Protein backbone atom coordinates (compact mmCIF):
# COMPACT_ATOMS: atom_id res chain seq x y z
CA UNK A 1 0.00 0.00 0.00
CA UNK A 2 1.47 3.33 -1.05
CA UNK A 3 1.45 6.22 1.38
CA UNK A 4 0.01 9.49 0.14
CA UNK A 5 2.48 12.35 0.44
CA UNK A 6 1.39 15.87 1.25
CA UNK A 7 1.62 18.40 -1.53
CA UNK A 8 4.34 21.02 -1.06
CA UNK A 9 3.36 24.45 0.18
CA UNK A 10 2.90 26.99 -2.60
CA UNK A 11 4.36 30.42 -1.78
CA UNK A 12 3.64 33.60 -3.72
CA UNK A 13 6.64 35.91 -3.26
CA UNK A 14 6.38 39.48 -4.58
CA UNK A 15 9.64 41.45 -4.40
CA UNK A 16 11.01 44.05 -6.83
CA UNK A 17 14.69 43.65 -5.88
CA UNK A 18 16.09 41.05 -8.29
CA UNK A 19 18.85 39.86 -5.95
CA UNK A 20 16.58 39.45 -2.93
CA UNK A 21 13.85 37.82 -5.02
CA UNK A 22 16.12 35.25 -6.64
CA UNK A 23 18.11 34.43 -3.49
CA UNK A 24 14.98 34.06 -1.35
CA UNK A 25 13.25 31.94 -3.96
CA UNK A 26 16.21 29.56 -4.05
CA UNK A 27 16.33 29.37 -0.25
CA UNK A 28 12.62 28.61 0.01
CA UNK A 29 12.80 25.99 -2.73
CA UNK A 30 15.69 24.29 -0.93
CA UNK A 31 13.34 23.95 2.06
CA UNK A 32 10.73 22.23 -0.08
CA UNK A 33 8.41 25.11 -0.95
CA UNK A 34 7.03 25.72 -4.43
CA UNK A 35 7.60 29.40 -5.16
CA UNK A 36 5.99 31.77 -7.65
CA UNK A 37 8.13 34.93 -7.64
CA UNK A 38 6.88 38.19 -9.10
CA UNK A 39 8.63 41.60 -9.44
CA UNK A 40 5.70 44.00 -8.95
CA UNK A 41 2.29 44.28 -7.34
CA UNK A 42 0.13 43.97 -10.45
CA UNK A 43 1.82 40.79 -11.66
CA UNK A 44 1.66 39.51 -8.08
CA UNK A 45 -2.10 40.05 -8.01
CA UNK A 46 -2.50 38.24 -11.32
CA UNK A 47 -0.40 35.34 -10.02
CA UNK A 48 -2.44 35.17 -6.83
CA UNK A 49 -5.69 34.98 -8.76
CA UNK A 50 -4.32 32.39 -11.18
CA UNK A 51 -2.50 30.11 -8.73
CA UNK A 52 -4.27 30.58 -5.37
CA UNK A 53 -1.12 29.98 -3.29
CA UNK A 54 -1.06 28.71 0.29
CA UNK A 55 0.69 31.84 1.59
CA UNK A 56 1.80 35.21 0.21
CA UNK A 57 5.01 37.10 1.03
CA UNK A 58 4.70 40.74 0.00
CA UNK A 59 7.33 43.45 0.03
CA UNK A 60 5.88 46.75 1.21
CA UNK A 61 7.56 48.89 -1.47
CA UNK A 62 6.47 47.58 -4.87
CA UNK A 63 6.11 49.29 -8.25
CA UNK A 64 2.72 49.51 -9.90
CA UNK A 65 0.72 48.37 -6.91
CA UNK A 66 2.37 48.70 -3.50
CA UNK A 67 2.44 45.82 -1.04
CA UNK A 68 -0.15 47.30 1.33
CA UNK A 69 -2.64 47.79 -1.51
CA UNK A 70 -1.87 44.31 -2.83
CA UNK A 71 -2.49 42.86 0.62
CA UNK A 72 -5.82 44.66 0.78
CA UNK A 73 -6.81 43.27 -2.64
CA UNK A 74 -5.88 39.75 -1.57
CA UNK A 75 -7.76 40.08 1.71
CA UNK A 76 -10.88 41.22 -0.17
CA UNK A 77 -10.85 37.89 -2.01
CA UNK A 78 -9.32 35.40 0.38
CA UNK A 79 -8.23 34.56 3.93
CA UNK A 80 -4.92 33.14 2.69
CA UNK A 81 -2.14 34.04 5.15
CA UNK A 82 -0.06 37.10 4.27
CA UNK A 83 3.37 38.07 5.59
CA UNK A 84 4.64 41.57 4.84
CA UNK A 85 8.35 42.25 4.28
CA UNK A 86 9.51 45.66 5.45
CA UNK A 87 12.94 47.32 5.27
CA UNK A 88 12.45 49.08 8.62
CA UNK A 89 11.04 47.65 11.85
CA UNK A 90 9.76 51.06 12.95
CA UNK A 91 8.15 51.95 9.63
CA UNK A 92 4.54 53.06 9.55
CA UNK A 93 4.26 50.69 6.61
CA UNK A 94 4.33 47.77 9.07
CA UNK A 95 1.21 49.02 10.81
CA UNK A 96 -0.45 49.88 7.49
CA UNK A 97 0.23 46.36 6.24
CA UNK A 98 -1.27 44.79 9.36
CA UNK A 99 -4.29 47.07 9.15
CA UNK A 100 -4.73 46.01 5.51
CA UNK A 101 -5.09 42.41 6.66
CA UNK A 102 -1.56 40.99 6.88
CA UNK A 103 -1.06 38.35 9.55
CA UNK A 104 2.60 38.99 10.34
CA UNK A 105 5.68 40.80 9.07
CA UNK A 106 9.41 40.17 8.75
CA UNK A 107 12.03 42.93 8.73
CA UNK A 108 14.63 43.08 5.96
CA UNK A 109 17.39 42.08 5.79
CA UNK A 110 16.24 38.70 7.07
CA UNK A 111 17.91 35.35 7.60
CA UNK A 112 16.49 32.62 5.37
CA UNK A 113 16.03 30.25 8.31
CA UNK A 114 14.09 32.90 10.24
CA UNK A 115 11.80 33.54 7.28
CA UNK A 116 11.12 29.81 6.87
CA UNK A 117 10.36 29.52 10.59
CA UNK A 118 7.89 32.40 10.42
CA UNK A 119 6.20 30.93 7.34
CA UNK A 120 5.79 27.57 9.06
CA UNK A 121 4.52 29.22 12.23
CA UNK A 122 1.84 31.08 10.26
CA UNK A 123 0.83 27.93 8.39
CA UNK A 124 0.61 25.94 11.64
CA UNK A 125 -1.73 28.40 13.27
CA UNK A 126 -3.87 28.66 10.15
CA UNK A 127 -4.28 24.90 10.23
CA UNK A 128 -5.23 25.04 13.91
CA UNK A 129 -7.71 27.83 13.32
CA UNK A 130 -9.70 25.74 10.87
CA UNK A 131 -9.15 22.33 12.42
CA UNK A 132 -9.87 20.50 15.65
CA UNK A 133 -6.98 21.84 17.70
CA UNK A 134 -8.27 25.29 18.56
CA UNK A 135 -11.85 24.14 18.68
CA UNK A 136 -11.05 21.27 21.01
CA UNK A 137 -9.14 23.57 23.33
CA UNK A 138 -11.96 26.11 23.34
CA UNK A 139 -14.62 23.47 23.75
CA UNK A 140 -12.84 22.02 26.75
CA UNK A 141 -13.12 25.37 28.50
CA UNK A 142 -16.78 25.86 27.69
CA UNK A 143 -18.06 23.88 30.64
CA UNK A 144 -21.10 21.59 30.48
CA UNK A 145 -22.66 20.99 27.05
CA UNK A 146 -25.26 23.58 26.16
CA UNK A 147 -23.92 26.39 28.31
CA UNK A 148 -21.57 29.25 27.58
CA UNK A 149 -19.08 30.55 30.15
CA UNK A 150 -21.53 33.29 31.14
CA UNK A 151 -24.20 30.71 31.96
CA UNK A 152 -26.35 31.46 28.94
CA UNK A 153 -28.10 28.31 27.81
CA UNK A 154 -27.44 27.12 24.29
CA UNK A 155 -28.69 24.06 22.47
CA UNK A 156 -25.39 23.21 20.81
CA UNK A 157 -22.17 21.93 22.30
CA UNK A 158 -19.17 24.27 22.11
CA UNK A 159 -21.06 27.54 21.59
CA UNK A 160 -19.86 30.37 23.84
CA UNK A 161 -22.11 33.40 24.35
CA UNK A 162 -21.20 36.92 25.43
CA UNK A 163 -24.25 39.13 25.17
CA UNK A 164 -25.17 39.34 21.49
CA UNK A 165 -21.90 37.65 20.49
CA UNK A 166 -21.75 33.87 19.97
CA UNK A 167 -18.62 31.86 19.21
CA UNK A 168 -19.07 28.35 17.82
CA UNK A 169 -15.75 26.73 18.72
CA UNK A 170 -16.48 23.56 16.75
CA UNK A 171 -17.97 25.06 13.62
CA UNK A 172 -15.51 28.00 13.75
CA UNK A 173 -18.36 30.45 13.29
CA UNK A 174 -18.95 33.80 14.97
CA UNK A 175 -22.25 35.66 15.05
CA UNK A 176 -23.12 39.10 16.35
CA UNK A 177 -26.80 39.85 16.91
CA UNK A 178 -27.55 36.81 14.77
CA UNK A 179 -25.47 38.00 11.82
CA UNK A 180 -22.42 36.00 10.79
CA UNK A 181 -19.09 37.78 11.31
CA UNK A 182 -16.30 37.08 8.80
CA UNK A 183 -12.97 36.62 10.58
CA UNK A 184 -9.57 35.69 9.23
CA UNK A 185 -8.01 32.57 10.82
CA UNK A 186 -5.66 34.78 12.86
CA UNK A 187 -8.59 36.86 14.13
CA UNK A 188 -10.45 33.64 14.95
CA UNK A 189 -7.56 32.28 16.98
CA UNK A 190 -7.29 35.59 18.81
CA UNK A 191 -10.99 35.55 19.65
CA UNK A 192 -10.74 31.93 20.83
CA UNK A 193 -7.98 32.90 23.27
CA UNK A 194 -10.18 35.65 24.68
CA UNK A 195 -13.42 33.66 24.71
CA UNK A 196 -11.96 30.69 26.58
CA UNK A 197 -10.82 33.01 29.39
CA UNK A 198 -13.47 35.75 29.62
CA UNK A 199 -12.68 38.44 32.18
CA UNK A 200 -9.04 37.34 32.36
CA UNK A 201 -6.37 39.85 31.36
CA UNK A 202 -4.18 38.38 28.62
CA UNK A 203 -0.79 39.99 28.13
CA UNK A 204 0.51 40.86 24.69
CA UNK A 205 3.40 38.44 25.17
CA UNK A 206 1.01 35.61 25.97
CA UNK A 207 -1.07 36.39 22.90
CA UNK A 208 2.05 36.51 20.72
CA UNK A 209 3.00 33.07 21.98
CA UNK A 210 -0.44 31.47 21.81
CA UNK A 211 -1.84 33.07 18.65
CA UNK A 212 1.26 33.88 16.60
CA UNK A 213 3.26 30.87 17.79
CA UNK A 214 6.26 33.02 18.66
CA UNK A 215 8.90 31.16 20.62
CA UNK A 216 10.77 34.43 21.00
CA UNK A 217 9.95 38.04 21.72
CA UNK A 218 7.86 39.59 18.98
CA UNK A 219 6.55 43.01 18.09
CA UNK A 220 3.46 43.74 20.17
CA UNK A 221 2.14 46.04 17.44
CA UNK A 222 1.00 42.85 15.72
CA UNK A 223 -1.27 42.16 18.69
CA UNK A 224 -2.52 45.73 19.01
CA UNK A 225 -3.50 46.03 15.35
CA UNK A 226 -5.26 42.67 15.30
CA UNK A 227 -7.17 43.48 18.49
CA UNK A 228 -8.36 46.71 16.88
CA UNK A 229 -9.39 44.86 13.72
CA UNK A 230 -11.26 42.32 15.85
CA UNK A 231 -13.02 45.09 17.76
CA UNK A 232 -14.38 46.59 14.55
CA UNK A 233 -16.04 43.26 13.79
CA UNK A 234 -17.37 42.13 17.18
CA UNK A 235 -17.91 45.50 18.87
CA UNK A 236 -15.52 48.20 20.03
CA UNK A 237 -16.42 47.77 23.69
CA UNK A 238 -16.26 43.96 23.73
CA UNK A 239 -12.50 43.79 24.33
CA UNK A 240 -11.20 46.03 27.08
CA UNK A 241 -7.68 47.47 27.25
CA UNK A 242 -6.07 47.09 30.67
CA UNK A 243 -3.26 49.62 30.54
CA UNK A 244 0.14 48.22 31.35
CA UNK A 245 -1.10 44.61 31.33
CA UNK A 246 -2.96 43.66 28.15
CA UNK A 247 -6.51 42.97 27.05
CA UNK A 248 -9.55 41.10 28.32
CA UNK A 249 -12.88 40.01 26.88
CA UNK A 250 -15.82 41.36 28.84
CA UNK A 251 -17.78 38.41 30.20
C-alpha positions as CSV (number, residue, x, y, z in Angstrom):
1,X,0.0,0.0,0.0
2,X,1.5,3.3,-1.1
3,X,1.5,6.2,1.4
4,X,0.0,9.5,0.1
5,X,2.5,12.4,0.4
6,X,1.4,15.9,1.2
7,X,1.6,18.4,-1.5
8,X,4.3,21.0,-1.1
9,X,3.4,24.5,0.2
10,X,2.9,27.0,-2.6
11,X,4.4,30.4,-1.8
12,X,3.6,33.6,-3.7
13,X,6.6,35.9,-3.3
14,X,6.4,39.5,-4.6
15,X,9.6,41.5,-4.4
16,X,11.0,44.1,-6.8
17,X,14.7,43.7,-5.9
18,X,16.1,41.0,-8.3
19,X,18.9,39.9,-6.0
20,X,16.6,39.4,-2.9
21,X,13.8,37.8,-5.0
22,X,16.1,35.2,-6.6
23,X,18.1,34.4,-3.5
24,X,15.0,34.1,-1.4
25,X,13.2,31.9,-4.0
26,X,16.2,29.6,-4.0
27,X,16.3,29.4,-0.2
28,X,12.6,28.6,0.0
29,X,12.8,26.0,-2.7
30,X,15.7,24.3,-0.9
31,X,13.3,24.0,2.1
32,X,10.7,22.2,-0.1
33,X,8.4,25.1,-1.0
34,X,7.0,25.7,-4.4
35,X,7.6,29.4,-5.2
36,X,6.0,31.8,-7.6
37,X,8.1,34.9,-7.6
38,X,6.9,38.2,-9.1
39,X,8.6,41.6,-9.4
40,X,5.7,44.0,-9.0
41,X,2.3,44.3,-7.3
42,X,0.1,44.0,-10.4
43,X,1.8,40.8,-11.7
44,X,1.7,39.5,-8.1
45,X,-2.1,40.1,-8.0
46,X,-2.5,38.2,-11.3
47,X,-0.4,35.3,-10.0
48,X,-2.4,35.2,-6.8
49,X,-5.7,35.0,-8.8
50,X,-4.3,32.4,-11.2
51,X,-2.5,30.1,-8.7
52,X,-4.3,30.6,-5.4
53,X,-1.1,30.0,-3.3
54,X,-1.1,28.7,0.3
55,X,0.7,31.8,1.6
56,X,1.8,35.2,0.2
57,X,5.0,37.1,1.0
58,X,4.7,40.7,0.0
59,X,7.3,43.5,0.0
60,X,5.9,46.7,1.2
61,X,7.6,48.9,-1.5
62,X,6.5,47.6,-4.9
63,X,6.1,49.3,-8.2
64,X,2.7,49.5,-9.9
65,X,0.7,48.4,-6.9
66,X,2.4,48.7,-3.5
67,X,2.4,45.8,-1.0
68,X,-0.1,47.3,1.3
69,X,-2.6,47.8,-1.5
70,X,-1.9,44.3,-2.8
71,X,-2.5,42.9,0.6
72,X,-5.8,44.7,0.8
73,X,-6.8,43.3,-2.6
74,X,-5.9,39.7,-1.6
75,X,-7.8,40.1,1.7
76,X,-10.9,41.2,-0.2
77,X,-10.9,37.9,-2.0
78,X,-9.3,35.4,0.4
79,X,-8.2,34.6,3.9
80,X,-4.9,33.1,2.7
81,X,-2.1,34.0,5.2
82,X,-0.1,37.1,4.3
83,X,3.4,38.1,5.6
84,X,4.6,41.6,4.8
85,X,8.3,42.2,4.3
86,X,9.5,45.7,5.5
87,X,12.9,47.3,5.3
88,X,12.4,49.1,8.6
89,X,11.0,47.7,11.9
90,X,9.8,51.1,12.9
91,X,8.2,51.9,9.6
92,X,4.5,53.1,9.5
93,X,4.3,50.7,6.6
94,X,4.3,47.8,9.1
95,X,1.2,49.0,10.8
96,X,-0.5,49.9,7.5
97,X,0.2,46.4,6.2
98,X,-1.3,44.8,9.4
99,X,-4.3,47.1,9.1
100,X,-4.7,46.0,5.5
101,X,-5.1,42.4,6.7
102,X,-1.6,41.0,6.9
103,X,-1.1,38.3,9.6
104,X,2.6,39.0,10.3
105,X,5.7,40.8,9.1
106,X,9.4,40.2,8.8
107,X,12.0,42.9,8.7
108,X,14.6,43.1,6.0
109,X,17.4,42.1,5.8
110,X,16.2,38.7,7.1
111,X,17.9,35.4,7.6
112,X,16.5,32.6,5.4
113,X,16.0,30.2,8.3
114,X,14.1,32.9,10.2
115,X,11.8,33.5,7.3
116,X,11.1,29.8,6.9
117,X,10.4,29.5,10.6
118,X,7.9,32.4,10.4
119,X,6.2,30.9,7.3
120,X,5.8,27.6,9.1
121,X,4.5,29.2,12.2
122,X,1.8,31.1,10.3
123,X,0.8,27.9,8.4
124,X,0.6,25.9,11.6
125,X,-1.7,28.4,13.3
126,X,-3.9,28.7,10.2
127,X,-4.3,24.9,10.2
128,X,-5.2,25.0,13.9
129,X,-7.7,27.8,13.3
130,X,-9.7,25.7,10.9
131,X,-9.2,22.3,12.4
132,X,-9.9,20.5,15.6
133,X,-7.0,21.8,17.7
134,X,-8.3,25.3,18.6
135,X,-11.8,24.1,18.7
136,X,-11.1,21.3,21.0
137,X,-9.1,23.6,23.3
138,X,-12.0,26.1,23.3
139,X,-14.6,23.5,23.8
140,X,-12.8,22.0,26.7
141,X,-13.1,25.4,28.5
142,X,-16.8,25.9,27.7
143,X,-18.1,23.9,30.6
144,X,-21.1,21.6,30.5
145,X,-22.7,21.0,27.1
146,X,-25.3,23.6,26.2
147,X,-23.9,26.4,28.3
148,X,-21.6,29.3,27.6
149,X,-19.1,30.6,30.1
150,X,-21.5,33.3,31.1
151,X,-24.2,30.7,32.0
152,X,-26.3,31.5,28.9
153,X,-28.1,28.3,27.8
154,X,-27.4,27.1,24.3
155,X,-28.7,24.1,22.5
156,X,-25.4,23.2,20.8
157,X,-22.2,21.9,22.3
158,X,-19.2,24.3,22.1
159,X,-21.1,27.5,21.6
160,X,-19.9,30.4,23.8
161,X,-22.1,33.4,24.3
162,X,-21.2,36.9,25.4
163,X,-24.3,39.1,25.2
164,X,-25.2,39.3,21.5
165,X,-21.9,37.6,20.5
166,X,-21.8,33.9,20.0
167,X,-18.6,31.9,19.2
168,X,-19.1,28.4,17.8
169,X,-15.7,26.7,18.7
170,X,-16.5,23.6,16.8
171,X,-18.0,25.1,13.6
172,X,-15.5,28.0,13.8
173,X,-18.4,30.4,13.3
174,X,-19.0,33.8,15.0
175,X,-22.3,35.7,15.0
176,X,-23.1,39.1,16.3
177,X,-26.8,39.8,16.9
178,X,-27.5,36.8,14.8
179,X,-25.5,38.0,11.8
180,X,-22.4,36.0,10.8
181,X,-19.1,37.8,11.3
182,X,-16.3,37.1,8.8
183,X,-13.0,36.6,10.6
184,X,-9.6,35.7,9.2
185,X,-8.0,32.6,10.8
186,X,-5.7,34.8,12.9
187,X,-8.6,36.9,14.1
188,X,-10.5,33.6,15.0
189,X,-7.6,32.3,17.0
190,X,-7.3,35.6,18.8
191,X,-11.0,35.5,19.7
192,X,-10.7,31.9,20.8
193,X,-8.0,32.9,23.3
194,X,-10.2,35.7,24.7
195,X,-13.4,33.7,24.7
196,X,-12.0,30.7,26.6
197,X,-10.8,33.0,29.4
198,X,-13.5,35.7,29.6
199,X,-12.7,38.4,32.2
200,X,-9.0,37.3,32.4
201,X,-6.4,39.8,31.4
202,X,-4.2,38.4,28.6
203,X,-0.8,40.0,28.1
204,X,0.5,40.9,24.7
205,X,3.4,38.4,25.2
206,X,1.0,35.6,26.0
207,X,-1.1,36.4,22.9
208,X,2.0,36.5,20.7
209,X,3.0,33.1,22.0
210,X,-0.4,31.5,21.8
211,X,-1.8,33.1,18.6
212,X,1.3,33.9,16.6
213,X,3.3,30.9,17.8
214,X,6.3,33.0,18.7
215,X,8.9,31.2,20.6
216,X,10.8,34.4,21.0
217,X,9.9,38.0,21.7
218,X,7.9,39.6,19.0
219,X,6.6,43.0,18.1
220,X,3.5,43.7,20.2
221,X,2.1,46.0,17.4
222,X,1.0,42.9,15.7
223,X,-1.3,42.2,18.7
224,X,-2.5,45.7,19.0
225,X,-3.5,46.0,15.4
226,X,-5.3,42.7,15.3
227,X,-7.2,43.5,18.5
228,X,-8.4,46.7,16.9
229,X,-9.4,44.9,13.7
230,X,-11.3,42.3,15.8
231,X,-13.0,45.1,17.8
232,X,-14.4,46.6,14.5
233,X,-16.0,43.3,13.8
234,X,-17.4,42.1,17.2
235,X,-17.9,45.5,18.9
236,X,-15.5,48.2,20.0
237,X,-16.4,47.8,23.7
238,X,-16.3,44.0,23.7
239,X,-12.5,43.8,24.3
240,X,-11.2,46.0,27.1
241,X,-7.7,47.5,27.3
242,X,-6.1,47.1,30.7
243,X,-3.3,49.6,30.5
244,X,0.1,48.2,31.4
245,X,-1.1,44.6,31.3
246,X,-3.0,43.7,28.1
247,X,-6.5,43.0,27.1
248,X,-9.5,41.1,28.3
249,X,-12.9,40.0,26.9
250,X,-15.8,41.4,28.8
251,X,-17.8,38.4,30.2
